[in-house]
Amino acid sequence: MRSLLTCLLLCSAGLFAQEAIPAGTVLPVQLKSSLDSLKSKAGQTITARIMQDVPLYAKGKIPAGAKVIGHITEVARPRAGMGASISLRFDAVNFRGHTVPITTNLRALASMMDVEDAQVPPVGTDRGTTWAWMNTNQIGGEAVYGQGGVVTRGEQVVGQQVPGGVLVHLSAQPGTSCRGAVAGNDRLQALWLFSSDACGLYGFHDLQIKHAGRTPPLGEIVLVSTSRRLHVSAGSGLLLRVQ
């Protein structure tokens, strides 16, 4: 009996270890909770949804639809010379019946409108072309050539379209703090509607990323508005990178 119990415990631990999320893995998510400096409160739970299958090692994956859970750590009202700000962090991913703790930094944040635009072909279909075969533009500027087609930056092929998004090798964007692949994790990444070098803010003209969470305090994301109210709608897209 003791041997059986030990085996079960070790097997369970092994399965759970296989589901650990490697450092450098990008989680493409869509916010299910709005962030609003007039309504949000410290301690409030926020949720997001993983929008395409995220490949892991040993042929594992985090499935699309998995829930990412976080919380707001601080809400600061506007004061003399400063706009409103919200601090938050993402704590865990729920998938395959497990809650896996995470620490992430924010690579990119796109407005709900930019998310919607990235899913619509810039030109309409003709009579012989189905909607799924139409080309679209990623958030950040790369082009996707239809269902199952390649992803390109200029004339360079950087990845491929797959169900729910794209798989590409992450690349650094010159002049920004966003890096390419980390040592030991140069595999294809699931970026949903984002370009391989997407970095920073898209569609937010009155917002700044004061702290992305990549440096201490690790995982702490701080957004600051240049106006009196900070608002990020549910439906906005994020690229979170596991540390």
N, C-alpha and C positions, 0 to 999 in steps of 0.2 A: 504493500500500500504506500509506504513512504517513497519507494522508488518511482511508483506511478505518479505520485503528487509532485515529486521533484522534476520528473520528465515534463509534466504538464506546465509547470512554472517556467522551466527553461525554454520550452517550445513557445509559450506565450511571449516570453521576453524576447526570444529571437524574432518572432513575427513582428512585434512592436518595433524592435530595432530596425527591421527592414523598412519600416514606414517612417523612420526619422527623415527629416527633410535636409538634404545636404546644403552646406553654406554656399551661397552664390545662386541658389535657385530663385528664379523670378516667379512670383505669383500674380497673374493678371486678374484683377478683381473689379467688380462693379459695386459701388456703394449701395446698400439697402437702407441706410440711415442718413438723413441730412445732417450737416454740421451748420449750426446757426448760433452766432454769438448772442442773439437775443433770446434764444430758447434752450440751447444746450446747457448742460450742467456737469460739473466735475463728478466723476463716478458713473456717468451714464454709459450704458453699453451701446456699442456700435457694431454693426454687422456688414459683411460684404460677401459676395458670391464669386467663387472661382469660375471663370467664363469659358475655359477650355481645359481639356486634359493636360495636366502638367507631368511630363515624364520624369521619373526618378531612376535611380540605379536598379540593376537586376530586373529590368523590364517592368518595374512597378510604376505607379502613377497616382497622382491625386486627381480624382475624377472631376470633370466639370459639374458644377452644382454644389461642391463642397463649401461649407460655411467657414468664413474667417471671422473671428470674434475679437473685438478690441474694446477699449474704453477711453473716455475723455478724462484727461488728468487735470486740466485747468481751462477755464474760460476767463479771459480778461476783457473787461469793457473798455471802450475807447476813453482815453484821457488826453490831457494837454500834449499835443505834438505826436500822439501815437494812435494808431487805429486799433480795432478790436483784434484779438488773437485767440486761437484755440490750440491747445496741446493735446495730443492723443498718442496712443500706441496700440498695436495689434498684438494680441497675446497668444492666440491658439488657432489651429485649423481642426475642424471636425470632419473626419472622413473614415470610412470603413469601420465605424463603430468606436473609433478612438478619438480622443482629444489630444492633439500633439502640440506642445508648447512651442512658440516661435518668438524670435526677436527679429524685427525687420526694419529696413530703412526705406524711405520713399524715393523711388527713382523718377517717376513721372505721375502727373495728375492732369486729367483732361476733363473738361466740362461735359455735362450731359449732351449739349448740342454738338460738340466735337465728336463724341462717341456715336451719336446718330449719323452725323455726316460721313464718318468713316465706313459706314455700312451701306451707303447709297452710291451707286456708280455715278461719276460726274457727267455722263451722257446717258440718254435713254436707250432702251433696247430697240433693235430693229425687228422686223416681223419674223426673222428666222433665228433669233438669238434669245435663249432663255436668260432670265435674270441672274441665275447662279453662275453663268459663264462670263458675266460682265466684269470689267476691270474696276478696281477700287483703289483709293489712296489711303494709306495708313496714317495714323496720327504721328507726325514727324516727317512725312513726305515720301516714304517708299511706296512703290506700286505693287499691287497684287494682280496677277494676270489670270483672273477667273478661278473657278472651282478646280482645285488640284493643280493650279498653275504655279509658276515661280514668283518669288518676291524679289524685286530689284531695287537697287539704289543707283540711279543713273543707268549705266550699262552693266553694272556688276550684279550678278545673281547672289543673293544673301540668304535665301531660304525658300520655303515652299508653303503653299496654302494647304491646310488640313481641316478636317471638320471642326468648326468652332473658332478657327483662328489661323495662326501661322506658326511654323517652327523655324527659328533662325539662330545663328550664332550671335550672341550679344556683342556689341561693339561700343567703344568709347566715343564720346562726342568731344572733339577738341574745344578747349576753352571752358569746359564745364567740369564739375566734380564727378560726373557719372563715368564709371569705369567699364571696361570690357569684361571678359571672362576672368574669374578668379582662378588661382592655381588649383589644379585638380578638378575643375568643374567647367570644362570647355565644351560640354555637350550642347545639343540644340535646345533652345529655350522656347517655351510657349509664351508668346507676346500678344495674343488675341488681335487687337486692332492697332497695336503700336508698332512703330519702326524699330529696327534693331538698335539704333542709337538714340531712341526717344529719351529725353531728359528734361526735367523741369516742368513748367506749367504750360498748358494749352487751353486757350479759351477763357482764361481768367486774367483780366486786365487790371484788377484792383487787389491782387493777391500776391503774396510772396511766401516762399519756403524759407523761413528763418533758420530752421534746423531740420535736416532730413533724417536724423537718427543714426547715421553711419559712424559718427564719432560720439564720445561721451557727452551727454547721457545716451547710451546705446538704446535704440528703439524708440526714442522720444521724438515725435514729429511735431513741429511747431509751425502753424500757418498764421500769417499776419496779414491783415487787410490794410490797404491804404485809405480806406473810407471808414465810416463809423460802424458799419455792419459787415460782418464776415458771414458769407453764406456759400456753402457747397452743397448742391442738390443731390439727393438720392438719384442714382442713375449715372453719376460721374464715374469715370474709369481711373484706376490706379495700377501702377506697376510697383509692387512691393518686392524687395529683395531680402531673402533670408540671410542672416548673419551667423 
